[in-house]
Amino acid sequence: MTIQDTRDAASLITVLDPRDGSLVGRLEPATREDVAAAVRASRAAQPGWEDVSPEQRGQLLGAAANALHDHLDELAELNLRETGKPIDDARGGVEAGAGTLAQYAELGPLQRGHSLRGGRLAADYTIAEPRGVAVALTPWNDPVAVAAGLLGAALVTGNTVIHKPSERCPHLGARLGEILAEVFPPDVLITLTGGGETGELLTHEPDVDVVAHVGSSATGERIARTAALTRAHVIRENGGNDPLVIDNDVDPRWAAAQAALGSFANAGQICTSVERIYVHRAIADEFREALVAEARERNEQRLIGPLVDHRMRDEVHAQVSHALASGATALCGGEVPDGPGSWYPATVLWDCTPDMTVMTEETFGPVAPVQVVDDFDEGLRLAAEGRYGLAATVLTNRIDHANRAVAALRVGTVKVNGVFGGAPGGAAQPRRDSGDGFGYGPELLDEFTQVKVVHIGVGEARS
C-alpha cells in the first residue's frame, strides 16, 4: 500500500521535469505517524508471509515481473518526466527490473542450507530464515531496476518490505509500489513517499531488522552508525570515484569510445560511471582527439539527457569550475547552457591533477576528467588511491598488467577491456566508503536471511 494523508501545501514534494522545468506534480511526504504505522503493519504481516512456501513466494514474484511488463510504458514515461532519463533507457530500466524479479523468483526457492557431519544417528543441518522487516531506500538514477533487485530478494526470502523511493522520482516510486503491492498479500510491501527525513525516521525504527540503501556515501555512513544502535543489518551500495586506466598498447580511438561510454552514459548518472581517467602518454594525443570528437557528437546531436535537477547540475559544475581554476582545460563543454531545464554538456577536462575534486570525489555528471601518466605503473598507483571502492576499469592487452590491476585495485568490481558488462549473477562487495555487503546477485538472498544451525539427536524412550 502507499501511505499518505492530507497536508498543507508547504510540506509537499514538488517535482519539475528536468527537460524544461515544467511541473510534473506534487506529493505528500509520510509523517512520523505514517512511518510508525507502516512498521507496525509490516511487522504484523511478516509471520504470515514467512509461512508462505518459498515456491509460492517465487510464483508471486514472477507475477510481479509480469505486472512490470504490463505497465512498462507508463513507468518509463514517469521516469522520463521525473528524471529526464531518455525514453529508450527508461524502458530498458523497467525491463531490467522485470528480469531481476523473474530471476529472484527462480533463485529464491532454490536457496538452501547445508548438511553437516554429525553422529550417525543424529541430523545436523542449517536453514536460512528471513530477517523480518526490511527497509529499502532506493535512488532515482535507475529507479525501477535498482528497486526491483532489493525488493525481489527481500520478498522472496520471506521478509516484508517498506520501500521509500527517492524524492526525486516520487510519482514513479508510488506507482511502482501500487503495481507491485497488488500482487502480494496486504502489507507485505508498503511504499512510503518522502525525502531524507522519512528515510531517517525509518532507519531509527527499532523494529526494523534490515536496511538496504543505494545512494550517497554520506547517507550510507549515517545509516551504518544508526544501525549500530538499532542492531539492524545494513546492506549499502554508495558513492564511487571509479578510475579508468588506459595502457599504451590499446587502440586510442577504441579507448576513447570506452571512456565516453563510461563517462557520458545516462549523463554520467550511474554509480559505476567512469569518474577519472589515466591515459598513457604514448597514446594521449590520439586519445584526446577521439574523446573530444565523442563528446562533441553527443552534444551536437543531443544524445544525452539532462541532469536530474538544478541542484545536481550546480554540484557538477562546481567540480568542473574548481578543476578549471586549478589548471585543467575544458576541451569540450564545461559551461552551463542557456534555456530551461537542467541540461549539462558532455565535458572533457584535460591536464587534471590528483588534488582536484573532480578526481577525488564522485561527480555524477557527464564529465570525463583526464590525467596523462608516464607509464602503466603510475596510472595504476593513482587509480588505487582514494576513499572509494566501488569499481575500476583497465584497458590493456597485457595479461600481466591485467593481473596486477586485479591485485592492486581495492574495489568490488574490476573490469578489463570493457567499462560495462559482465556475466549475470556476478555479485560484488563494495569497499571502504562505497558500501558494505552484496547488493545484487544470488548472494543478496543471503544478506536478507540469517542462518540457523539445527541438531537433532536421539532421545531416550520412556521405560
KOLMIDO-422203 format. One record per atom (N, C-alpha, C): residue in one letter; x, z, y. Coordinates in steps of 0.2 Angstrom, whole numbers, plus 5000, padded with zeros to 4 digits. Each point is the difference from the previous one (the first is absolute). Example, Ala and Ser with C-alpha at 12.3 -4.5 7.8 and 13.67 -1.06 7.14 Angstrom:
2
A506650394972;A499650005006;A500450005006;S499849965005;S500450015006;S499650035005;
//
This chain:
463
M500450004994;M499650005006;M500450005006;T499849985006;T500350015006;T499750055004;I500450055002;I499750065004;I500149995007;Q499449995004;Q500050005007;Q499450035003;D500050025006;D499450025004;D500149985007;T499550025004;T500049985007;T500450045005;R500449975004;R500450035004;R500049975007;D500350045005;D500049975007;D500549945000;A499949955004;A500449945001;A500750015001;A500250055003;A500750025001;A500450014994;S499750024994;S500450014994;S500049944996;L499749955001;L500049944996;L500649964999;I500249984994;I500549954999;I499949935002;T500349985005;T499949935003;T500549954997;V499849954998;V500549954997;V499949935004;L500549975002;L500049945004;L500449944995;D499749945001;D500349954996;D500749985003;P500550014996;P500749995003;P500149935002;R499649954998;R500149935002;R499849995007;D499550035003;D499749995006;D499850065004;G500050064997;G499850065003;G499350015001;S499649964996;S499350015000;S499850064996;L499450035001;L499850064996;L499849984993;V500350044995;V499849994993;V499450054999;G500150065002;G499550054999;G500250075001;R499650055000;R500250075000;R499750044995;L500450044997;L499750054995;L500250075001;E499650044997;E500050075001;E500550044995;P500550035003;P500550044995;P499750064997;A500250014994;A499850064996;A500250065004;T499650065000;T500150065003;T500350054994;R500250055003;R500350064995;R499550014995;E499350015002;E499550014995;E499949944995;D500149945002;D499949954996;D500650004994;V500650025003;V500650004995;V499850054995;A499850065002;A499950064995;A499549984995;A499449975003;A499549984996;A500249944994;A500449965003;A500349954995;A500450034994;V500450055002;V500450034995;V499650044995;R499550035003;R499550044995;R499749954995;A499749955003;A499749954996;A500449974995;S500649985002;S500549974995;S500250054995;R500150065002;R500250054995;R499450014995;A499450005002;A499450014996;A499949944995;A500249945002;A499949944996;A500649994995;Q500650035001;Q500549994996;Q500050014993;P499750064998;P500050024992;P499549954997;G499549975003;G499649954996;G500349945000;W500449985005;W500449945000;W500550004994;E500450065000;E500550014995;E499749994993;D499450024999;D499650004993;D499949934998;V499949955005;V499949934998;V500649974997;S499949974994;S500649984996;S500449955004;P500750004998;P500449955004;P499849934999;E499749984994;E499849935000;E499449995005;Q499550055000;Q499549985005;Q500250005007;R500550055002;R500350005007;R500349935001;G500449974995;G500349945001;G499549945001;Q499450004996;Q499549955001;Q499750015007;L499950065003;L499750005006;L500549985006;L500750014998;L500549975005;L500049924999;G499949984995;G499949924999;G499449985004;A499550045000;A499449985004;A500150005007;A500550055002;A500250005007;A500449945002;A500449984996;A500449945001;A499549945001;N499549994996;N499549955001;N499750005007;A499850075002;A499750015006;A500449975006;L500750015000;L500449985005;L500049925000;H500049974995;H500049934999;H499349975004;D499550044998;D499349985003;D500050015008;H500450045002;H500050015008;H500649985003;L500449954997;L500649985002;L500049985007;D499649955002;D499949975006;D499950055006;E499550054998;E499850055005;E500650045002;L500350034995;L500650045001;L500649975003;A500149944999;A500549965003;A499949995007;E499349985002;E499949995007;E500050075004;L499950054997;L500150075003;L500750015001;N500449984996;N500750015000;N500349965006;L499849945000;L500249955005;L499850035007;R499450035001;R499750025006;R500450065003;E500150054995;E500350065002;E500850015000;T500349964996;T500750005000;T500449935002;G499649955001;G500349945002;G500349964994;K500050034994;K500349974994;K499749934999;P500449954999;P499749934999;P499550004994;I499549965001;I499550004995;I500249994993;D500549954999;D500249984993;D500450064997;D500450045005;D500350064997;D499550054999;A499550015004;A499550054999;A499649994994;R499949944998;R499649984994;R500550024994;G500749985001;G500450024995;G500150084999;G499950035005;G500150084999;G499450024996;V499449985001;V499450024997;V500149984992;E500249944999;E500149984993;E500550044997;A500650025003;A500550044997;A499750074999;G499550025004;G499750074999;G499650004994;A499649944999;A499649994994;A500450004994;G500649965000;G500450004994;G500350064999;T500250055005;T500350064998;T499450054997;L499449995002;L499550044997;L499949984993;A500049944998;A500049974994;A500650024995;Q500550005003;Q500650034997;Q500050074997;Y499850045005;Y499950074998;Y499450024996;A499549955000;A499550014995;A500249994993;E500549964999;E500349994994;E500550054998;L500550025005;L500550054999;L499750074999;G499550025003;G499850075000;G499850024993;P499649974996;P499850024994;P500650004995;L500649965002;L500550004995;L500650065002;Q499850035005;Q500550065002;Q500050054994;R500550024997;R500050044994;R500650065001;G499950054996;G500550054999;G500549984995;H500350064998;H500649994995;H499850044994;S500249984994;S500050044994;S500750045000;L500050064999;L500650044999;L500150024993;R500750024999;R500250024993;R500050075000;G499550034996;G499950074999;G500050014992;G499750064998;G500050014993;G499549954997;R500150004993;R499749954996;R499250015000;L499850065001;L499350024999;L499750015007;A500449995006;A499850015006;A499949935004;A499650005005;A499949945004;A500350015007;D500549965003;D500250015006;D500049945004;Y499750005006;Y500049945004;Y499950015007;T500049955004;T499850015007;T499449965002;I499750025005;I499449965003;I500150005008;A499749945003;A500050005007;A499350015003;E500050055004;E499450025003;E500049985008;P499449995003;P500049985007;P500250065004;R500349995006;R500150065004;R499450035003;G499549965002;G499450035002;G499749965006;V500150025006;V499749975006;V500649975004;A500049935001;A500549965003;A499849985007;V500550005004;V499949975007;V500449945001;A499749955002;A500449945001;A500049985007;L500650005003;L500149985008;L500349935000;T499649955002;T500349934999;T500149965006;P500449955001;P500249975006;P499649945002;W500149975005;W499649945003;W500449944998;N500649994999;N500449944999;N499849964994;D499850034995;D499749964994;D499550054997;P499450015004;P499650064998;P499650004994;V499849944997;V499650004994;V500550004994;A500549975000;A500550004994;A500350074999;V500350035006;V500350064999;V499550064998;A499449995003;A499550054998;A499849994993;A499949944997;A499849994994;A500550034995;G500650005001;G500550034995;G499950075000;L500050045005;L499950075000;L499450024997;L499449975003;L499450024997;L499949984993;G500249954998;G500049984993;G500350044995;A500650025002;A500450044995;A499750075000;A499850035006;A499750075000;A499450004996;L499549955001;L499450004997;L500049994993;V500449964997;V500049984993;V500350064996;T500450045003;T500350064997;T499550065000;G499550005003;G499550055000;G500050045006;N500349985006;N500050045006;N499449975004;T499750055004;T499649975005;T500449995007;V499849965004;V500449985006;V499650005006;I500450035005;I499749995007;I500549955004;H499749955002;H500549955003;H499950005008;K500550005003;K500049995008;K500449945001;P499749955002;P500349945002;P500350005007;S500449965002;S500350005007;S499549995005;E500150045005;E499549995006;E500149945004;R500549964998;R500149935003;R499649954996;C499750024995;C499549954996;C499550044997;P499650045004;P499550054997;P499449964998;H499849955003;H499449964997;H500149974993;L500649974999;L500249984994;L500150054995;G500350065002;G500050064995;G499450024998;A499550015005;A499350034998;A499749954996;R500049945001;R499649954996;R500349994993;L500750015000;L500350004993;L499850064996;G499950065003;G499850064997;G499349994998;E499549975004;E499349994998;E500049954993;I500449955000;I500049954995;I500250044993;L500650035001;L500250034994;L499650064997;A499850045005;A499650064998;A499449994996;E499749945001;E499449984997;E500149994992;V500649994998;V500249994993;V500050074997;F500250055003;F500250064997;F499450065001;P500050054996;P499550055000;P500150035008;P499550045002;P500050035007;P500650045001;D500350005005;D500650045003;D500649994996;V500149954995;V500649994997;V500549975005;L499749965004;L500449975006;L499750005006;I500350045005;I499750015006;I500549975006;T499749975005;T500449975005;T499850045006;L500650025004;L499950035006;L500349965006;T499749995005;T500349965006;T500350055005;G500649995002;G500350045005;G500749985001;G500350045005;G500749985002;G500550054996;G500550015004;G500550054997;G499850074999;E499550025005;E499750074999;E499650014994;T499749954998;T499650004994;T500550014994;G500549955000;G500550014994;G500350075000;E500250025006;E500350075000;E499550054997;L499450005002;L499550054997;L500049994992;L500049944998;L499949994993;L500650034996;T500649995003;T500650034997;T500150075000;H499650035005;H500150085000;H499450034996;E499649964997;E499550034995;E500350034994;P499950064998;P500350034995;P499849984993;D499449975000;D499749974994;D500149934998;V500549975004;V500349944998;V500650004996;D500049964994;D500550014995;D500649955001;V499849945003;V500549955001;V499949965006;V500549995004;V500049965006;V500449934999;A499749955000;A500449935000;A500049975007;H500649995003;H500049975007;H500449945000;V499849955003;V500449945002;V500050005008;G500550005003;G500150005007;G500650025003;S500050035006;S500750015003;S500350064997;S500750005001;S500450064997;S499950065004;A499850005006;A499950065004;A499350044997;T499549964999;T499450024997;T500150034993;G500449964996;G500250024993;G500350065000;E500550015004;E500450075000;E499550065002;R499549995005;R499650055001;R499550024994;I499849954996;I499650014994;I500450034995;A500649994999;A500550034995;A500050075002;R500150025006;R500150075002;R499450044999;T499449975002;T499450034999;T499850014992;A500249954996;A499950014993;A500450064997;A500650015003;A500450064998;A499650075000;L499550005004;L499550065001;L499449994996;T499749945000;T499449994996;T500149994992;R500649984999;R500349994993;R499749934997;A499749965005;A499849934998;A500649964998;H499949964995;H500549954998;H500049945005;V500649985002;V500049955005;V500349934998;I499749955001;I500349934998;I500049975007;R500649975002;R500049975007;R500549945000;E499749955003;E500549945001;E500049995008;N500550015003;N500150015007;N500449945003;G500350015006;G500349955004;G500649984996;G500349945003;G500649974997;G500349965005;N500749994999;N500449965005;N500449964995;D499749954997;D500349974994;D500549955002;P500650004997;P500549955002;P500049944996;L500349955003;L500149934996;L500849995001;V500349994995;V500749995000;V500149934997;I500449965004;I500049924998;I500849994999;D500149984994;D500749984998;D500249945003;N500749984999;N500249945003;N500049944995;D499750014994;D500049944995;D499349984999;V499550025005;V499349974999;V499949955006;D499549964998;D499849945005;D499750045006;P500349995006;P499850045006;P499349985002;R499749944999;R499449985002;R499550034995;W500150014994;W499650034995;W500050085002;A500650035002;A500050075002;A499650015006;A500049955005;A499650015006;A499250004998;A499849954995;A499350004998;A499850074997;Q500550034996;Q499850064997;Q500050065006;A500549995004;A499950055006;A499450005004;A499849945001;A499449995004;A499450024997;L499949994993;L499550024996;L500050075000;G500550044999;G500050075000;G499950035006;S500249975006;S499950035007;S499449985003;F499749954998;F499449975004;F499350004996;A500050014994;A499450004996;A499650065002;N499349985001;N499550055003;N500350035006;A500349965004;A500350025007;A500450064999;G500450004995;G500550054999;G499650074998;Q499450004999;Q499650064998;Q499950024993;I500650004996;I500050014993;I500550064999;C499950054996;C500450054999;C500749984998;T500049954996;T500749974997;T500249945004;S499849995006;S500349955004;S500750015001;V500449945001;V500750005002;V500050035007;E500450055001;E500050035006;E500750005004;R500549984996;R500749995003;R500449954995;I500449965003;I500349954997;I500850005001;Y500349994994;Y500850005001;Y500249944996;V500249955005;V500249934997;V500850005001;H500349974994;H500749985000;H500249965005;R500650015004;R500249965005;R500149934998;A500249984994;A500249944998;A499449955000;I499450035000;I499449955000;I499550025006;A500350045005;A499550035005;A499849955005;D500449955001;D499749955005;D499549954997;E500149984994;E499449964997;E499450044999;F500150064998;F499450054999;F499750015006;R500350015006;R499750015006;R499649945002;E500249955000;E499749945002;E499349994996;A500150014993;A499449994996;A499550065001;L500250065001;L499550055001;L499750005007;V500349975005;V499649995006;V499549944999;A500249954996;A499549954999;A499450034996;E500150044996;E499550034996;E499550045005;A500350045004;A499650045005;A499649955005;R500449955002;R499649965005;R499449964997;E500149984994;E499549974997;E499450044999;R500150074998;R499450045000;R499750025007;N500450005005;N499750015006;N499649945003;E500349944999;E499749945003;E499449984996;Q500050014994;Q499449994996;Q499550064999;R500250065003;R499650064999;R499850024993;L500650004996;L499950014993;L499950074998;I500250055005;I499950074999;I499450035004;G499750054998;G499550035003;G500250055005;P499650035004;P500250055005;P500250074997;L500350045004;L500150074997;L499350045000;V500050054997;V499350034999;V499750035006;D500450025005;D499750025007;D500650005005;H499850025006;H500550005005;H500550064999;R499850054998;R500450064998;R500649984996;M499849964994;M500649984996;M500449955004;R499749955004;R500449955003;R500550045005;D499750055003;D500550045005;D500650034996;E499950024995;E500550034996;E500549954997;V499849944998;V500449954998;V500449985006;H499749985006;H500449985005;H500450055003;A499950065000;A500550055002;A500650004996;Q500049994993;Q500649994996;Q500449945002;V499649945001;V500349945002;V500450015007;S499650035005;S500350015006;S500650045000;H500050054996;H500650054999;H500649964998;A499949954995;A500549964997;A500349965005;L499649965004;L500249965005;L500450035006;A499850065001;A500450045005;A500650034998;S500150004993;S500650034997;S500549944998;G499849945001;G500549944999;G499849954996;A499450014996;A499749944996;A499849955004;T499949944997;T499749945003;T499449974996;A499549995004;A499449974997;A500049935000;L500249974994;L500049934999;L499349965000;C499550044998;C499349985000;C499650065001;G499449995004;G499650055001;G500250065004;G499850064999;G500250065003;G499750025007;E499449965001;E499650015006;E499350014998;V499750045004;V499250014999;V499749945003;P499649974996;P499649945003;P499450025004;D499949955005;D499450015004;D499349994996;G499550035002;G499349984997;G499850064996;P499450004998;P499650054996;P500350014993;G499850064997;G500350014994;G500750045000;S500250014994;S500750034999;S500549964996;W500049945002;W500549954997;W500750025002;Y500549984995;Y500750015002;Y500349954996;P500549965003;P500349944997;P500550024995;A500149964995;A500650014995;A500650005004;T500450054999;T500650015005;T500650014995;V500649965003;V500650014997;V500550035005;L500350064998;L500550035004;L500749994997;W500449985003;W500749994998;W500550055003;D500650014997;D500550055002;D499750075000;C499650024996;C499850074999;C500550044998;T500050075001;T500550054998;T499650054997;P500450044996;P499750064996;P499650055004;D500250015006;D499750055004;D499349985003;M499849945000;M499449985003;M499450024996;T499450035003;T499550024996;T499749954996;V500049945002;V499849944996;V500350004993;M500650035000;M500450004993;M500050064997;T499750055003;T500050074997;T499350024998;E499549985003;E499350024999;E499649944998;E499450024997;E499549954998;E499749975006;T500049935000;T499749975006;T499349984999;F499849974994;F499349984999;F499849955004;G500449955002;G499849945004;G500449944998;P499849945002;P500449944998;P500749995004;V500450054998;V500750005003;V500549994994;A500549965001;A500549994996;A500750025004;P500250064999;P500650025003;P500649984996;V500649975003;V500549984996;V500750035002;Q500450024995;Q500750025002;Q500449964995;V500549975003;V500549964996;V500550044998;V500250004993;V500550044997;V500649964998;D500650034999;D500649964998;D500049994992;D499750044996;D500049994993;D499450034997;F499949994993;F499450034997;F500150085000;D500650024999;D500150085000;D499750035006;E500149975006;E499850035006;E499249995001;G499749954997;G499349995000;G499750054996;L500350014994;L499750054995;L500150075003;R500550025003;R500150075002;R499550015006;L499949955004;L499550015006;L499350014997;A499949964995;A499350004997;A499850064997;A500550044997;A499950064996;A499950065005;E500249995007;E499950055004;E499350015003;G499850065002;G499450015003;G499650054996;R499450025003;R499650064997;R499549984996;Y499949934999;Y499449974996;Y500349984993;G499549994996;G500249984993;G499449974996;L499749955004;L499549964997;L500249944995;A500349955004;A500249944996;A500649975004;A500349954996;A500649965003;A500049944996;T500349955004;T500149934997;T500749985001;V500349964995;V500649975000;V500049934998;L500349965004;L500049934998;L500749984998;T500149994994;T500749984998;T500049964993;N500549974999;N500149964993;N500550034996;R500350065002;R500550044996;R499650064997;I500150004993;I499750054996;I500350075001;D500750005002;D500350065001;D499850035007;H499849965005;H499850025006;H499250034999;A499749964996;A499350034999;A500050064996;N500450014996;N500150074996;N500250055004;R500549995005;R500250055005;R499550025004;A499649955002;A499450025005;A499550044997;V499849994993;V499650044997;V500250074999;A500750014999;A500350065000;A500050045006;A500149965006;A500250035006;A499450025004;L499449965000;L499550015004;L499550054997;R499950055004;R499650064998;R499349995003;V499649954996;V499449995002;V499649994993;G499350005001;G499649994994;G500049944997;T500149945004;T499949934997;T500649965003;V500449974996;V500549965002;V499849934997;K500049955005;K499849934998;K500649955002;V500249974995;V500549955000;V499849935000;N500149965006;N499949935000;N499249995001;G499750045003;G499250005002;G499850065004;V499849995006;V499750055004;V499450034997;F499649974997;F499450024997;F500049984993;G499550034996;G499949984993;G500250054995;G500049984994;G500150054994;G499550004995;A500250024994;A499550014994;A499550055002;P499449984997;P499450055001;P500250074996;G499850055003;G500150074997;G500650035002;G500449975004;G500650035002;G499950065005;A499950064998;A499950065004;A500650035003;A500150015007;A500650025003;A499950075003;Q500550045000;Q500050065004;Q500450005006;P499650005006;P500450005006;P500550065001;R500549995004;R500550065001;R500050025007;R500250065000;R500250035007;R499350005004;D500149985007;D499450005004;D499549944999;S500149974994;S499549944999;S499550034995;G500150064997;G499450034996;G500250034994;D499550024996;D500150034993;D499549974995;G500250004994;G499649984995;G499949934999;F499649984994;F499949934999;F499349985003;G500049955004;G499549985004;G499549954997;Y500349974995;Y499649954996;Y500249994993;G499849954997;G500249994993;G499750054995;P500249994994;P499750054994;P500250075002;E500650015003;E500250075001;E499550035005;L499749975004;L499550035005;L499550044996;L499849984994;L499550044996;L500350074999;D500750004999;D500350074998;D500050045006;E500049975006;E500050045006;E499450045001;F499449964998;F499350035001;F499850054994;T500550014995;T499850044995;T500550064999;Q499950054996;Q500450054998;Q500050004992;V500650024998;V500150004992;V499950074998;K499650004994;K499950074997;K500349994993;V500450054998;V500250004993;V499650044995;V499849974995;V499550044995;V500450014993;H499950064998;H500350024993;H499450034996;I499949974995;I499550034995;I500350024994;G500050064998;G500350034994;G499550014995;V500250034995;V499550024994;V499950085000;G499450015001;G499850085000;G499950024993;E500050075000;E499850034993;E499350014999;A499749984994;A499350014999;A499850074999;R499450015001;R499850074999;R499950014993;S500250064997;S500050014993;S499350034998;
//
